[in-house]
């Protein structure tokens, strides 16, 4: 158990220590929410960029595949 993960039922914890611990947990949860929101936004931009790249490629025959340049750009976008 890390030193930051003190159990709330620890006999030596005072009320202020419990409140400080709860505040620290709350800040950590907020940072995680922000990280998740940022990841969702990056995924949204990735989807948009992907759709734009597909639109730039123009119409394709059923037998054709994406050209090498478009494939390279899509790989670059996917690995950001």
PyMOL commands that set and color helices and strands:
alter all, ss='L'
color gray80, all
select helices_A, chain A and resi 15-57+68-78
alter helices_A, ss='H'
color red, helices_A
deselect
rebuild
show_as cartoon
